Amino acid sequence: MITGFNTKQTFNGNVEEFTMARLRVLHTIQKVEREVKSLEFRLAEDQIVSPTRAHNMFKQIGAVESVLLSTMTTIQQLDNEAVMTEWIDDTSDFSLVNQERWNLNGDAVWLNQLQLDIQKVEGKLNRKIA
């Protein structure tokens, strides 16, 4: 079960630190994806969901949604820090940061899809217990 991850990432104008922060965010997204797939699988195999099981699944959904929100905030924070840092335009650091920002935006798209997936799981669970 997901309990939360350290999604507070920052860097001090260093491209390597920015890359490492983005990779930690990516690792968190991968964990979230595994949790969503696990919930989808458990929900698909249950014909009838007991009240206790439903309660536990709702708690897990809430934990996943919490991590999703904090990760989205972290992605925005990292992107803002990258924009605000004064990079010299003609250096390799500038192009590396732009590449990492592009990758970070791709991670944000993936995270948005996971948010839709977890909402679908929550809807299915609501229909099964109704």
N, C-alpha and C positions, 0 to 999 in steps of 0.2 A: 504494500500500500504506500502510496506517495504521502509523505509527511511534510514536505517542503524542502527546498533546496536553497543554497546560497546564490541568489541571483543578483546580489549587489556587486556589480562589476564596474571598475573604473580603470583609467589609465592616465599616465602623467605625460602625455605628449610623446609617448614611445610607441612605435608601430608594433613592436613585438608584444607589448602589454595589451595593445588593442586587439591583436590577433588572438592572444590567449583568452581575453575576456569574451570575444566572440565565440571561441571554441567551447568555453564553459557554458555559454548560453545554448549553443548547439547541443551539447551533452544533456542539458536540462530538457530541451525540446524532445530529444530522443527518449528520455525517461517518461515524459508526458505521453508520447505516442504509445509506448509500451503499456502504460496504464489504461489509456483509452481502448487499445486493442483488447486488453484483458477484460475490461468492463463489457465491451461488445460481445466477446466470446461467452462470458458467464451469463449474460442476459439472453443470448441466443440459445444456450443449452437448457435454460430453465423454462418449463412450460408454465409453472405456477411459482410465483415469487412470494415467499413467506414474509410476514411483516418484519421479522428480524433481519432477514437477508436484504429486504428493500431498504431498511434503515441503514444498514452497513454500506450498501451501494450508494445511497444518497450522501453519506459521509465521505465516501471515496470520491464521488463526483465533486463535492464541495472542495475537497483538498486539491483535486486536479484543476478546478476553475481558479482557485487561489494562486496556484503556481503559474497558470496561464497568464493571469493578470499581472503578477509581479514580473514575469519574464517579458511581457509586452512593454511594461514600464522600463525595464532595464534596456531593452533594445532601443527604445526612444532616447533614453538617457545617453547611451553609448554613441548613437548617431549624432545627438546634439553636441556631445563633447568633441567628436571628431570634426564637426563643422566649426566649432568655436576655437579649436586649436590652430595656431598660426603655422601652417605648413609652407615650406618654400616650394613654389609651383614646379620648379624644374628638377626636383630631386626624386629619387626612387621612392622615398618615403611617401611623397604625395600620391604617386600612382598606387602604391601598396595600400594606403589608407582608402583611396577611392575603391579599390577592388574589395577590401574588407567591408566597406559600407554597402557595396552592391550585394555581397554575400549576406550581410546582416539584413538587408531588405528582403532577400530570398527567404531567410529564416523567419522573418515576420509574416510572410505569405503562408509559409508552412504552419506557423502557429495559428494563424486565422483559420486555416482549414481544420486544425485540431479542435479549435473552439466550436466550429460547426459540428464536428463529429461528436463532441461530448454533449452538445445540446440535443443531437439526435438520440443518443443513448439515454439521456434524461427523459426525453419524450416517450421513448419506448418503455422505459421503466414505469413512467406515470400511467401509460395505457395498460400495462400488465397488472398494475395494482388497482386500477379503477374498476 
